[in-house]
Each structure stands twice: as structure tokens, then as C-alpha cells.
């Protein structure tokens, strides 16, 4: 199927639905972990380890299949990835032991990486200079998945048992597979590779890493994600343990932050076509720095929860604008290696997420100060990076010909 002459906006719901398979696979089974440990005769730490295995497999899947999709076309990898992801979900519902569960989770993640790594490149092909707008709409839509996934898992667990969670994810993936076959705008690669596979992969990464103009924006992506994961890792401790709010109130405040992220994406989607991704990114930096400074000041001076929550809400909004446009600027630079660029971006994000947990564990002192300190350092670093690019008049991806 070739894309039609109609607006590429029509494809965004399908793109978002494909992207959503990953947060569903990560978050929906979280409430079921204790019951799974009992049923599979394992320790809870082994079930939790399956989450780390999934993240590792997903990053590996993106790294391996991103450049392959660039050279040999996205259709096979998208359909094969979705098919494998679907089948393995049904298999996960009937695993006999935790060892089998962990192995299947790793394979499931590889398939998920093969499928989702093809989507940003397709957005780049369809939207061109408006890639940031397309990415913003997709990111805004898929924010709903991690917000709802734990609740959906809890509902299924209440009425059924933990295997029903994986059956539900598999059913969803099967539906998306059918919709993909029917509606996804498969675009043939500009030039098919005839060399050997290893050389094609290595050459794709060589092209991406040779473009130093993207380094400041790859670093921006990594630091922004480190800030996000610092928040995710620490927020329950800060809100519940330190400020003493209930789990129900925590759920409301967490949902408010998700709404702030969606609002940031909505604002970006509405304005980026007029102002451009680089201007939007740099404009959002000012708001992010002010809100991060306010958060640090509130934590340091032990102000009320109102000031902490307000600072975090504003920071999340601005960080989402920064992240979306930074990713888009990198993708815009690689018309023929967008899958490889997506793999690099994804690996940096997952690496930053893993590092945030280690960093916070190392800095832990029983207060919220390490949380606020890491955030203000990351956001300040983002500002310094863009100041250096501007002061040194370094070239930027937005100034290059697509």
C-alpha cells in the first residue's frame, strides 16, 4: 500500500496505537507481580527482573532492526514484529515457570522493538519538515497508554487472573496487526541494499554517528529522559513517604502530570509548524529552567506540597516540548537512516532511564534533595548545551536541506 495524497494526519492514530504496545507491555502487569510470584513459585525479585529484561530486549531490538528496516524496507520488520509480539503475549499467559516467562519477555521485547522502530521513520517520510508536528501528535496520544495501563491491569486482575492481562495485550496487538496490514502507509526504501547484512548495519550507524551536528540534540534527548526517569523513580517516595499523601491522592497527582505532558505536546503540535522545532525547543528551555529552579527551591526550603506539585507540572510540560523537538531535529537529518537514528535515540533514552535509578540509589539520603538536585543539574545542562550551540554558531539540523 502506498500513502495517499490526503493529509498524513490520518495515519497518526495508527502510529500512536503501534507505539502504545510497549507501555502496555511494561505497565499492565505491574499490579499482578505479587500474584505471579506465588503462581510461578518464584521470588518477587525474579518477576521484577523480567521488566529489566524487557527494557534490555527492547533496546536491542531497536538497535538491530532499525538499520535493517532502513536498508530493506519497513514492511517486513513491522509485520513480523507485531506478529511475534502478538503470539508471545498469548504464550505468556500459559508459561509453566518463571524462567520461561523471562525468556519469552525478552523475545517479546525484541519483537516490540522491531515493530515500533519503523514508525518514526515513516512519520519523517510523510511529514518532512513538519516531523516535529507528527511526533508531537503521536506522543500526545500514546501518553494515555502508560496512564491507563496499571489501572487496566488492576481491573483485569480483579475480575480474572494475571494471564488475562497478557491475553488482553495479545488481543489488542492482533487488532493493531490487522489495522496495520490494511492501513499502514508502507513506503519502499529509497535504495535497496545489496551488500551483506552486517556491512549494511555498520554503515548505517557510521552515517548517523558521523553527523556531529546532531550530537547536541542527542545529548538533549538523553538528559531530558534522565530528568523524566528521575521524576518517575522518585515521585512516589517524595509524595507519599515525605509529604504523607494517600495512594489515591498520589494517583490524582500522577495523572495531573500526565495531563501536563499531553498539554505540552498539544501546544507544540499547534505552534511548531509556525515557529519551527529549534525555536520551540529553545523557548521551552526557559520555562523548564525556571520550573526546575522553583522545584529545587521548594524542596531545599521545605515548602508546602502545593509549590512542589506546581513546579513539577510546569517542568513536565516544558520538558515534553524539548524532548519531542529534539527527537524530530535528529530524525529530520536522516532521510535514509531514520530507523537507525530512532534506534540510537531509543537506546540513549533507555540507558538514561537505567542510569537514573542507579544515580538516585547512590545519592539517597532519606530526603527529596537528591531528586531535586539531579533535576536542576540536568535542566541547567540542557540550557548550557543550547547556549554553546548558539554562541559558537554551530550548525543545527533545522538549517539543513531535507
C-alpha positions in Angstrom: 0.0 0.0 0.0 1.3 3.5 -0.9 0.4 6.6 1.1 -2.4 8.5 -0.5 -2.4 12.2 -1.4 -4.6 13.0 1.6 -3.2 14.6 4.8 -0.7 12.3 6.6 -2.5 13.3 9.8 -4.9 10.4 9.1 -2.2 7.9 9.9 -1.4 9.3 13.3 -3.9 7.3 15.3 -2.5 4.0 13.9 1.1 5.2 14.6 0.2 6.0 18.2 -1.6 2.7 18.6 1.5 0.8 17.4 3.7 2.8 19.8 1.3 2.0 22.7 2.2 -1.7 22.6 5.4 -1.0 24.6 3.9 0.9 27.6 1.1 -1.6 27.7 3.6 -4.5 27.9 5.7 -2.7 30.5 2.9 -1.3 32.8 -0.2 -3.5 32.6 1.3 -6.5 34.5 2.8 -4.4 37.3 -0.2 -4.9 39.7 0.0 -8.6 39.1 3.6 -9.1 40.1 2.9 -10.4 43.6 0.3 -12.9 42.4 2.6 -14.0 39.6 5.4 -14.7 42.0 3.1 -17.0 44.0 1.7 -18.8 41.0 5.1 -19.3 39.3 6.8 -20.4 42.6 9.3 -17.7 42.4 10.6 -14.7 44.3 9.1 -11.3 43.5 12.6 -10.1 42.5 12.6 -12.6 39.6 9.3 -11.2 38.3 10.6 -7.7 38.7 13.8 -8.7 36.8 11.6 -9.5 33.8 10.9 -5.8 33.5 14.7 -5.1 33.2 15.0 -7.9 30.7 12.2 -6.4 28.7 13.8 -3.0 28.6 17.1 -4.5 27.5 15.5 -6.6 24.8 13.5 -3.7 23.5 16.7 -1.5 23.2 18.5 -4.4 21.5 15.6 -4.9 19.1 15.7 -1.2 18.1 19.5 -1.3 17.7 19.4 -4.4 15.5 16.3 -3.9 13.4 16.4 -0.1 12.9 19.2 -0.1 10.3 17.8 -3.2 8.7 14.5 -1.5 8.1 16.3 1.4 6.6 18.0 -0.8 4.0 15.5 -3.5 3.3 12.2 -1.7 3.9 10.0 -1.4 6.9 7.1 -3.6 5.9 8.6 -7.0 6.8 10.0 -5.8 10.2 6.8 -4.1 11.2 4.5 -7.0 10.3 7.0 -9.6 11.7 7.5 -7.7 14.9 3.8 -7.2 15.5 3.1 -10.9 14.7 5.7 -12.1 17.1 4.6 -9.7 19.8 1.0 -10.9 19.4 1.9 -14.6 19.5 4.2 -14.3 22.5 1.6 -12.5 24.6 -0.7 -15.4 24.3 2.2 -17.8 25.1 3.0 -15.7 28.2 -0.5 -16.4 29.6 0.4 -20.1 29.8 4.1 -20.2 31.0 4.9 -23.1 33.4 7.7 -21.3 35.3 9.4 -18.0 35.8 12.4 -19.0 33.7 10.2 -19.5 30.6 8.4 -16.2 31.4 11.7 -14.2 31.5 12.9 -15.8 28.2 9.6 -15.0 26.5 9.6 -11.5 27.8 13.0 -10.9 26.2 11.8 -12.2 22.8 8.6 -10.2 23.2 10.7 -7.1 23.7 12.8 -7.8 20.6 9.6 -8.1 18.5 8.3 -4.9 20.0 11.5 -3.1 19.1 11.3 -4.4 15.5 7.8 -3.1 15.2 8.0 0.3 16.8 11.4 1.3 15.4 9.8 1.6 12.0 7.2 4.2 12.9 9.3 7.4 13.5 11.0 6.9 10.1 7.6 6.7 8.4 6.5 9.9 10.2 9.6 11.5 9.0 8.9 10.4 5.4 5.3 11.6 5.5 5.8 14.9 7.4 9.2 16.1 6.2 9.9 19.5 7.8 6.8 19.0 9.9 8.2 15.9 11.6 8.1 17.6 15.0 4.3 18.1 14.5 3.7 14.5 13.6 5.8 13.3 16.5 4.0 15.6 18.9 0.6 14.3 18.0 1.7 10.6 18.3 3.5 11.3 21.6 0.4 13.1 22.9 -1.9 10.2 22.0 0.3 7.4 23.4 0.6 9.2 26.7 -2.8 7.7 27.5 -1.3 4.2 27.4 1.1 4.4 30.4 -1.5 6.4 32.3 -4.2 3.8 31.9 -2.2 0.6 31.7 -1.8 -0.1 35.5 -5.5 0.6 36.1 -6.5 -1.7 33.2 -4.3 -4.4 34.7 -5.8 -3.9 38.1 -9.4 -4.2 36.7 -8.5 -7.5 34.8 -6.8 -8.8 38.0 -10.0 -8.1 40.0 -12.3 -10.0 37.7 -10.0 -12.6 36.3 -6.3 -13.5 37.0 -2.9 -12.4 35.8 -2.9 -14.5 32.5 -5.9 -12.4 31.4 -3.6 -9.4 31.2 -1.4 -10.9 28.6 -4.3 -12.3 26.7 -5.8 -8.7 26.6 -2.5 -7.3 25.4 -2.3 -10.0 22.7 -5.8 -9.3 21.6 -5.0 -5.6 21.3 -1.8 -6.4 19.3 -3.7 -8.7 17.0 -6.2 -5.9 16.3 -3.4 -3.5 15.6 -1.7 -6.0 13.3 -4.9 -6.3 11.2 -5.2 -2.5 11.1 -1.6 -2.2 10.1 -2.0 -4.6 7.2 -5.0 -2.7 6.0 -4.0 1.0 6.6 -0.3 1.4 7.3 1.4 3.6 4.6 4.3 1.3 3.6 7.0 3.3 1.8 9.7 1.5 -0.1 13.3 2.4 0.8 14.9 4.9 -1.4 17.7 2.5 -2.3 17.8 -1.2 -1.5 21.0 -2.6 -0.2 22.7 -5.5 -2.0 25.7 -5.8 0.4 25.9 -8.2 3.3 23.7 -7.6 6.3 26.5 -6.8 8.8 28.0 -4.2 6.5 24.6 -2.6 5.9 24.1 -2.3 9.7 27.6 -0.9 10.4 27.3 1.6 7.5 24.0 2.9 8.8 25.4 3.5 12.2 28.5 5.1 10.7 26.4 7.6 8.8 24.4 8.5 11.9 27.4 8.9 14.2 29.4 10.8 11.6 26.8 13.7 11.6 28.2 15.6 14.6 25.6 18.4 14.1 23.1 16.0 15.8 25.3 15.4 18.9 23.9 18.3 21.0 20.4 17.2 20.3 21.1 13.5 21.1 22.6 14.7 24.3 19.5 16.8 24.9 17.3 13.8 24.4 19.4 11.8 26.9 19.4 14.5 29.6 15.7 15.1 29.1 14.9 11.4 29.5 17.2 11.3 32.6 15.1 14.0 34.1 11.8 12.2 33.3 13.0 9.0 34.8 14.4 10.8 37.9 10.8 12.1 38.4 9.2 8.7 37.8 11.6 6.9 40.1 11.3 9.4 43.0 7.8 10.8 42.8 6.1 8.2 44.9 8.7 8.4 47.6 8.5 12.2 47.6 4.7 12.5 47.6 3.8 9.5 49.8 6.7 9.0 52.2 7.8 12.6 52.7 4.6 14.6 52.2 2.3 11.8 53.6 -0.4 11.9 50.9 -2.6 8.8 50.3 -2.2 6.4 47.4 -5.5 7.8 46.0 -4.2 11.4 46.1 -1.0 10.2 44.6 -2.9 8.7 41.7 -4.6 12.0 41.0 -1.3 14.0 41.2 0.4 11.5 38.9 -2.4 11.7 36.4 -2.2 15.5 36.5 1.5 15.3 35.5 0.5 13.0 32.5 -2.1 15.7 31.6 0.7 18.3 31.7 2.8 16.2 29.3 -0.1 15.9 26.9 -0.7 19.6 27.1 2.9 20.3 26.3 2.6 18.1 23.2 -0.7 19.8 22.2 0.9 23.2 22.5 3.9 22.0 20.5 1.7 20.4 17.8 -0.2 23.7 17.4 2.8 26.0 17.2 5.8 24.1 15.8 4.7 24.5 12.2 4.9 28.3 12.6 7.9 28.6 14.8 10.0 25.5 13.9 11.3 22.8 16.2 14.5 24.6 17.1 12.7 27.7 18.3 10.2 25.7 20.2 13.0 23.7 21.9 14.9 26.8 23.0 11.8 28.6 24.1 10.8 25.7 26.3 14.2 25.6 27.9 13.5 28.9 29.7 10.3 27.5 31.2 12.0 24.3 32.2 14.9 26.1 33.9 12.5 28.3 35.9 10.3 25.5 37.0 13.3 23.2 37.9 14.8 26.1 39.9 11.4 26.6 41.7 11.3 22.8 42.4 14.8 22.9 43.9 14.0 26.0 46.0 10.8 24.4 47.2 12.5 21.2 48.3 15.5 22.9 49.8 13.4 25.2 51.9 10.8 22.5 52.7 7.9 24.5 51.3 4.4 23.0 51.1 3.3 20.3 48.6 1.5 22.9 46.5 4.7 24.5 45.4 6.4 21.2 44.6 3.5 19.9 42.6 3.1 23.2 40.7 6.8 23.2 39.8 6.7 19.6 38.6 3.7 20.2 36.5 5.2 23.2 34.7 8.5 21.4 34.3 6.9 18.3 32.7 5.0 20.5 30.2 8.2 22.2 29.0 10.4 19.0 29.1 7.9 17.3 26.7 8.2 20.2 24.2 12.0 19.9 24.5 12.1 16.1 24.1 9.7 16.0 21.1 11.5 18.7 19.1 15.0 17.3 19.9 14.0 13.9 18.6 12.4 15.5 15.5 15.5 17.5 14.7 17.6 14.3 14.8 15.2 12.4 12.6 15.0 15.3 10.1 18.7 14.9 9.4 18.5 11.3 8.2 16.1 10.7 5.3 17.6 7.3 4.6 18.7 6.2 8.0 15.7 7.2 10.1 15.3 3.7 11.6 18.9 3.8 12.7 18.5 7.3 14.2 15.4 6.1 16.0 17.4 3.1 17.4 20.2 5.5 18.7 17.6 7.8 20.3 15.8 4.9 21.9 19.0 3.3 23.3 20.1 6.7 24.8 16.7 7.0 26.4 16.6 3.5 27.9 20.2 3.9 29.0 19.4 7.2 30.7 16.4 5.7 32.4 18.5 2.8 33.8 21.2 5.2 35.0 18.7 7.4 36.8 17.8 4.6 39.2 21.5 3.8 39.9 22.3 7.5 40.4 19.4 8.1 42.8 20.3 4.9 44.8 23.8 6.2 45.2 22.7 9.7 46.3 19.9 8.6 48.6 19.9 10.3 52.0 16.2 9.9 53.1 15.2 13.4 51.7 14.0 14.8 48.4 17.1 16.9 47.9 18.9 14.4 45.7 15.8 14.2 43.5 15.7 18.0 43.1 19.5 18.3 42.7 19.7 15.8 39.8 16.8 17.6 38.0 18.3 21.1 38.3 21.7 19.8 37.1 20.1 18.1 34.1 18.0 21.0 33.1 20.8 23.5 33.6 23.0 21.3 31.4 20.3 21.4 28.7 20.4 25.2 28.8 24.3 25.2 28.6 24.3 22.9 25.6 22.0 25.2 23.6 23.8 28.3 24.7 27.1 26.8 23.4 25.4 25.9 20.1 24.1 29.4 19.7 27.3 31.3 20.9 29.6 29.2 18.8 27.2 29.4 15.9 27.3 25.7 15.4 25.1 24.3 12.5 21.8 22.8 13.5 19.7 20.1 11.8 16.8 22.5 11.2 19.0 24.5 8.9 19.9 21.6 6.7 18.2 20.6 3.5 15.9 17.6 4.0 
